[in-house]
Amino acid sequence: MTHAAGVYATLDEWIAHEAIPCSLDSRLDFNAAVDTMIGTLDDSVTLLGFGEALHGGKELLLLRNQLFQRLVEAHGYSAIAIESSFPQGPIVNDYVLGHGPASYEAVQDAGFSHGFGKFEANRELVEWMRHYNADPAHQRKLHFYGFDSPTDMITDSPRQTLHFVLDYLSSVDEVLGQEYRHRIDPLLGQDAAWENPAATFDPTQSIGRSQEATTLRIETEELISELHVRRPELVAKSDGRRYREAVHYAVIARQLLNYHAALAQPSEKRQAILLGIRAAMMAENLAYIASREQGRGNILIFAHNSHLKRGKVQWQWGNETVIWWPVGSHLHELFGRRYAVIGSAVGSSPVHGIGQPEAGTLEARLTSVPGPVRFIPTHQALPVENLASLPLRSGSKKNRSYTEPLNAQSFTDFDWFAALDTTAYSPEGWPYLKD
């Protein structure tokens, strides 16, 4: 990063001098804060992550919307990618481009995973993008993507991704496409067997290592090999963009089958393995999205802090401590200085079960300066003892997605912090709050 780094004696001195206060209610001040922040990033940054401290935070989503709008208007951004299933994303993208259904209600379920389509802030984001694209003065149209793997609590059947590839292959070579379809379709069986929610916690409930699933993994490898071997012919008969899309969907199918196989494998490290595969799939999706947007503009990536951070993630899963490398660590290796990331923090939020941060914690210090929102860079040189003794704030027993308060590692995990005094709950989505 190209910073004029300062050296401060204490954390409080650093925060007092470096914090950029703003409000979501004042676009002028907010845009000026964003401009200042973007001006400190390396000129090569093409992927900017914005992490949310928890799911379901209304102000966090509104901040994301205003950030993206400013990035589009002033900083050459052409796309947003959010923590939602990649295969479902094209449904929303068609809508923002003015194609397909005429109403948001027609895409809010089919185009999003995790129930995220019901969040009012996501509706506002998508409608703003559609309105922007409808203006003839905007020659560069905005694109919407999901980049999550089709896994989480219920893991998708590989049917959709494989059929996407088979449809492509049939469109350029009907005989070859039908040959692969006749080999693959009998192995797919019933989607309900693949998507059994009980498999999330019980490997005996997964069909991922059945004879049919194992044979399907081999057939998928052969399909990918076929696509690679016949690249010149297939590109000539279609085009490079469609070919690369088909290859990527084939890779998703391979990774999805690997995930199902891991679901079926008893292991003390089962959750860490599954989360690691999910993160790698996310990274592959974002690398593909970056290739699609190359030459058009930059990309804002929106997901939970724990996904976008550079360092390892450590969660407590029952009695098990689960550690894995998140998508942000993969992006750091894949893109280097082209990837930058903002992590968010919340002072308190009673509705989310988050009380006032304890004295001395980073959240308490960040929200002690004027707000209600403040952007703060992490690059300043600070005495090691200031970070080594940094206490952690207590978490939430009400919102299960608030799992990682900021800590000393956050200074290297993120390039900037966005600290909010509070955030309300967006009740439209699936319930993150415990009763």
C-alpha positions in Angstrom: 0.0 0.0 0.0 1.2 3.5 -0.7 0.8 5.2 2.7 2.6 8.0 4.3 2.9 6.0 7.5 2.9 7.7 10.8 4.3 6.5 14.1 2.3 7.0 17.2 3.1 6.2 20.8 -0.3 4.8 21.7 -3.4 3.3 20.1 -5.5 6.2 21.2 -3.2 8.7 19.6 -3.3 6.8 16.4 -7.1 6.6 16.4 -7.5 10.3 17.3 -5.2 11.5 14.5 -6.2 9.0 11.7 -9.9 8.5 12.1 -12.1 10.0 9.4 -15.6 10.6 10.8 -18.7 10.6 8.6 -22.4 9.7 8.7 -24.6 7.7 6.4 -27.0 10.6 6.5 -24.6 13.0 4.9 -23.6 11.9 1.4 -21.1 14.8 1.1 -19.1 13.8 4.2 -19.4 10.1 3.5 -18.2 10.4 -0.1 -15.3 12.6 1.0 -14.3 9.9 3.5 -14.4 7.2 0.9 -12.4 9.3 -1.5 -9.7 9.8 1.1 -9.6 6.1 1.9 -9.4 5.1 -1.8 -6.7 7.6 -2.3 -4.4 5.8 0.2 -4.7 2.4 -1.6 -2.2 1.2 -4.1 -3.1 2.2 -7.6 -3.1 -1.5 -8.7 -6.0 -2.4 -6.4 -8.8 -3.9 -8.6 -10.6 -6.0 -5.9 -11.7 -4.2 -2.8 -13.2 -6.3 0.0 -15.7 -4.9 2.5 -16.3 -7.2 5.4 -19.4 -7.1 7.7 -18.8 -7.8 11.4 -22.1 -9.8 11.5 -24.9 -10.8 9.2 -28.2 -8.9 9.4 -26.8 -5.5 10.4 -29.0 -2.9 8.7 -26.4 0.0 8.8 -23.6 -2.3 7.6 -25.7 -3.1 4.5 -26.5 0.6 4.0 -22.9 1.5 4.3 -22.0 -1.1 1.7 -24.6 0.3 -0.7 -23.4 3.9 -0.3 -19.8 2.7 -0.6 -20.5 0.9 -3.9 -22.4 3.8 -5.3 -19.4 6.1 -4.6 -17.0 3.6 -6.0 -19.0 3.4 -9.2 -19.5 7.2 -9.6 -15.9 8.3 -8.8 -13.5 5.3 -8.8 -14.0 3.1 -11.8 -15.9 0.2 -10.2 -18.1 -1.9 -12.5 -19.2 -4.8 -10.4 -20.1 -6.1 -7.0 -19.7 -9.7 -5.8 -21.5 -10.7 -2.6 -21.6 -13.7 -0.3 -24.3 -15.5 -2.2 -24.3 -18.6 -4.4 -22.3 -18.2 -7.6 -24.7 -20.3 -9.8 -27.7 -18.2 -8.7 -26.0 -14.8 -9.3 -26.7 -14.6 -13.1 -30.5 -14.4 -12.4 -29.9 -11.1 -10.5 -27.4 -9.9 -13.0 -29.9 -10.4 -15.9 -32.3 -8.3 -13.9 -29.9 -5.4 -13.3 -29.1 -5.4 -17.0 -32.8 -5.0 -17.8 -33.4 -8.6 -19.0 -35.6 -11.3 -17.6 -38.4 -10.7 -15.1 -39.8 -7.2 -14.6 -39.9 -7.2 -10.8 -37.4 -7.8 -8.0 -39.8 -10.2 -6.3 -39.3 -12.6 -9.3 -35.6 -12.9 -8.6 -35.2 -12.3 -4.8 -35.4 -16.0 -4.0 -34.0 -17.7 -7.1 -31.2 -15.2 -7.4 -29.8 -15.2 -3.9 -28.8 -17.9 -1.4 -29.1 -17.8 2.4 -32.3 -15.8 2.2 -30.3 -12.7 1.4 -32.7 -11.6 -1.3 -35.3 -10.7 1.3 -33.0 -8.0 2.9 -34.4 -4.6 2.0 -30.9 -3.2 1.5 -30.2 -5.9 -1.1 -33.4 -4.9 -2.9 -32.2 -1.3 -2.8 -28.8 -2.2 -4.1 -30.1 -4.2 -7.0 -32.8 -1.6 -8.0 -30.1 1.1 -7.9 -28.0 -0.9 -10.2 -30.9 -1.6 -12.6 -31.8 2.1 -12.6 -28.1 3.1 -13.3 -27.9 0.6 -16.2 -31.1 1.9 -17.7 -29.5 5.3 -18.2 -28.2 5.5 -21.8 -25.5 8.0 -20.5 -23.9 5.1 -18.6 -22.2 3.2 -21.3 -20.4 0.9 -18.9 -23.1 -1.3 -17.4 -22.8 -2.6 -13.8 -22.6 -6.3 -13.1 -23.8 -8.3 -10.1 -22.3 -11.6 -8.9 -22.6 -14.1 -6.1 -19.3 -15.7 -5.3 -20.2 -18.2 -2.5 -20.0 -21.9 -3.1 -23.4 -23.7 -3.4 -22.8 -25.3 0.0 -23.4 -24.0 3.5 -26.1 -25.7 5.6 -27.5 -27.5 2.6 -25.1 -28.5 -0.2 -26.5 -28.3 -3.7 -26.8 -31.3 -6.0 -24.2 -31.0 -8.8 -27.0 -31.3 -11.4 -27.3 -27.6 -12.2 -23.6 -26.9 -12.7 -23.0 -30.1 -14.7 -26.1 -29.5 -16.9 -24.8 -25.9 -17.6 -21.6 -27.5 -19.1 -23.5 -30.2 -20.9 -25.8 -27.7 -22.5 -22.8 -25.7 -23.7 -21.1 -28.8 -25.1 -24.3 -29.8 -26.9 -24.7 -26.4 -28.4 -21.3 -26.8 -30.2 -21.2 -30.6 -30.6 -24.6 -32.2 -30.1 -23.3 -35.8 -30.5 -20.5 -35.3 -27.9 -22.8 -33.4 -25.6 -25.4 -36.2 -25.7 -22.7 -38.8 -25.1 -21.6 -37.2 -21.9 -25.2 -36.6 -20.8 -26.0 -40.3 -21.2 -23.0 -41.1 -19.0 -23.6 -38.5 -16.4 -27.4 -38.2 -15.9 -27.9 -41.8 -14.6 -25.3 -41.1 -11.9 -27.0 -37.9 -10.6 -29.9 -39.7 -9.1 -32.3 -37.6 -7.0 -31.4 -34.1 -5.9 -33.0 -34.7 -2.5 -30.3 -37.3 -1.8 -27.5 -34.9 -2.5 -29.2 -32.0 -0.6 -30.1 -33.9 2.6 -29.6 -31.3 5.4 -28.8 -34.1 7.9 -25.5 -34.7 6.0 -24.1 -31.4 7.4 -23.6 -32.9 10.8 -23.7 -36.7 10.1 -21.4 -38.1 7.4 -23.4 -41.3 7.3 -26.3 -39.3 5.8 -24.2 -38.1 2.8 -24.0 -39.9 -0.6 -20.8 -38.2 -1.5 -18.7 -41.4 -1.4 -21.2 -43.8 -2.9 -20.2 -45.8 -6.0 -22.3 -43.5 -8.2 -20.8 -40.3 -6.7 -17.3 -41.6 -7.1 -18.0 -42.5 -10.7 -19.5 -39.1 -11.3 -16.3 -37.5 -10.0 -14.3 -39.4 -12.6 -16.8 -38.5 -15.4 -16.5 -34.8 -14.3 -12.7 -35.0 -14.5 -13.0 -36.5 -18.0 -15.4 -33.7 -19.0 -13.0 -31.0 -17.8 -10.2 -32.8 -19.7 -12.4 -32.9 -22.9 -13.0 -29.1 -22.6 -9.3 -28.4 -22.2 -8.1 -30.7 -25.0 -10.7 -29.3 -27.5 -10.2 -25.6 -26.5 -9.3 -24.3 -30.0 -12.3 -26.1 -31.6 -14.8 -25.2 -29.0 -13.8 -21.5 -28.9 -14.0 -21.3 -32.7 -17.5 -22.8 -32.6 -18.8 -20.6 -29.8 -16.5 -17.8 -28.4 -13.9 -17.4 -25.7 -16.2 -16.0 -23.1 -18.8 -18.8 -23.4 -16.0 -21.4 -23.4 -14.3 -20.0 -20.2 -17.7 -19.9 -18.5 -18.3 -23.5 -19.3 -14.9 -24.5 -18.0 -15.5 -22.6 -14.8 -18.9 -24.3 -14.2 -17.2 -27.7 -14.8 -14.6 -26.7 -12.2 -17.4 -25.7 -9.7 -19.0 -29.2 -10.3 -15.7 -30.9 -9.6 -15.2 -28.9 -6.3 -18.8 -29.5 -5.4 -18.3 -33.2 -5.7 -15.2 -33.0 -3.7 -17.2 -31.2 -1.0 -19.8 -33.9 -1.0 -17.1 -36.5 -0.7 -15.7 -34.6 2.4 -19.2 -34.5 3.8 -19.3 -38.3 3.7 -15.9 -38.7 5.4 -15.8 -39.1 9.2 -12.9 -37.0 10.5 -12.0 -35.0 13.6 -11.2 -32.2 11.2 -14.3 -32.5 9.1 -15.6 -29.0 9.6 -12.2 -27.4 9.0 -11.9 -29.4 5.8 -15.3 -28.4 4.6 -14.8 -24.7 5.4 -11.4 -24.8 3.6 -13.0 -26.3 0.5 -15.7 -23.7 0.6 -13.1 -20.9 0.9 -11.1 -22.3 -2.1 -14.3 -22.4 -4.2 -15.0 -18.8 -3.3 -11.5 -17.8 -4.4 -11.9 -19.7 -7.7 -15.2 -17.9 -8.3 -13.6 -14.5 -7.6 -10.7 -15.2 -9.8 -13.1 -16.0 -12.6 -15.2 -12.9 -11.9 -12.0 -10.8 -12.0 -11.2 -12.2 -15.4 -14.7 -11.3 -16.7 -14.4 -7.8 -15.4 -10.8 -7.3 -16.7 -10.7 -4.1 -18.8 -14.2 -3.0 -17.6 -13.5 -1.9 -14.1 -12.8 -2.8 -10.5 -14.9 -5.0 -8.2 -16.3 -4.5 -4.7 -16.5 -7.8 -2.7 -18.9 -8.0 0.2 -18.9 -10.8 2.8 -18.4 -11.5 6.4 -15.2 -10.3 8.0 -14.1 -13.8 8.6 -14.2 -14.6 4.9 -12.3 -11.6 3.6 -9.5 -11.3 6.2 -6.0 -12.3 5.2 -5.1 -14.4 8.2 -6.4 -17.7 9.4 -9.8 -18.0 10.9 -10.4 -19.7 14.2 -14.0 -20.6 15.2 -15.3 -22.7 18.1 -17.6 -25.4 16.8 -19.1 -27.1 19.8 -16.1 -28.6 21.6 -14.0 -28.4 18.4 -11.7 -25.5 17.6 -11.9 -25.1 13.8 -9.1 -23.3 11.9 -8.9 -22.7 8.2 -7.6 -20.3 5.5 -10.4 -18.0 4.4 -11.0 -16.6 0.9 -9.1 -13.4 1.8 -5.9 -15.3 2.3 -6.3 -17.0 -1.1 -7.0 -13.6 -2.8 -3.9 -12.2 -1.1 -1.8 -15.0 -2.7 -3.6 -14.8 -6.1 -3.7 -11.0 -6.5 -1.1 -9.6 -4.1 -1.3 -5.8 -4.0 -4.3 -5.9 -6.3 -6.4 -7.0 -3.3 -7.3 -4.7 -0.4 -9.9 -5.1 2.3 -11.9 -3.1 4.8 -13.0 -4.8 8.0 -15.9 -3.5 10.0 -16.6 -3.2 13.7 -19.7 -2.3 15.8 -19.6 -0.5 19.1 -22.9 -1.9 20.6 -26.1 -3.3 19.3 -28.6 -4.5 21.9 -30.9 -6.1 19.3 -27.9 -8.3 18.2 -27.0 -9.1 21.8 -23.9 -6.9 21.7 -23.4 -4.7 24.7 -21.0 -1.8 25.2 -17.4 -2.9 24.4 -15.2 -3.4 27.5 -12.7 -0.7 28.3 -9.5 -1.0 26.4 -10.8 -3.2 23.6 -10.2 -2.1 20.1 -14.0 -1.6 19.5 -14.2 0.7 22.6 -11.2 2.8 21.4 -12.4 3.0 17.8 -15.9 4.3 18.8 -14.6 6.7 21.3 -13.8 9.3 18.6 -16.5 11.2 16.6 -18.8 9.2 14.4 -21.3 7.7 14.0 -19.1 6.0 11.3 -15.4 6.4 11.1 -12.8 5.0 8.6 -9.4 4.2 10.1 -6.3 2.9 8.4 -4.3 0.1 9.9 -0.9 0.9 8.4 0.6 3.1 11.1 3.6 1.7 13.0 2.6 1.1 16.6 4.7 -0.2 19.5 4.3 -4.0 19.8 3.3 -3.7 23.5 0.2 -1.8 22.4 -1.1 -4.7 20.5 0.2 -7.6 22.6 -1.8 -6.5 25.6 -5.0 -5.6 23.6 -8.0 -7.1 25.4 -10.8 -8.8 23.4 -14.4 -7.6 23.7 -17.1 -10.1 24.6 -19.1 -11.6 21.8 -22.8 -12.1 21.3 -24.9 -15.0 22.5 -27.8 -13.8 20.4 -26.4 -13.3 16.9 -24.5 -16.5 15.9 -22.7 -14.7 13.0 -20.9 -12.3 15.4 -18.0 -14.6 16.0 -14.8 -12.6 15.7 -14.3 -9.3 17.5 -11.3 -7.3 16.4 -7.9 -8.3 17.8 -4.2 -7.6 17.2 -4.2 -9.8 14.1 -6.8 -7.4 12.6 -4.1 -4.9 11.9 -2.6 -7.2 9.3 -5.9 -8.9 8.3 -7.3 -5.6 7.0 -6.1 -2.4 5.4 -8.8 -0.2 6.9 -11.5 -0.4 9.6 -15.0 0.9 9.3 -16.3 1.3 12.8 -20.0 2.0 13.5 -21.5 3.1 16.8 -24.3 0.6 16.3 -26.4 -1.3 13.9 -30.0 -2.3 13.9 -31.4 -5.7 12.7 -32.7 -6.3 9.2 -35.6 -8.6 10.0 -36.5 -9.4 6.4 -33.9 -12.2 6.0 -33.7 -15.7 7.6 -33.3 -15.4 11.3 -29.7 -15.0 12.6 -30.9 -14.0 16.0 -31.6 -16.7 18.7 -34.9 -16.4 20.5 
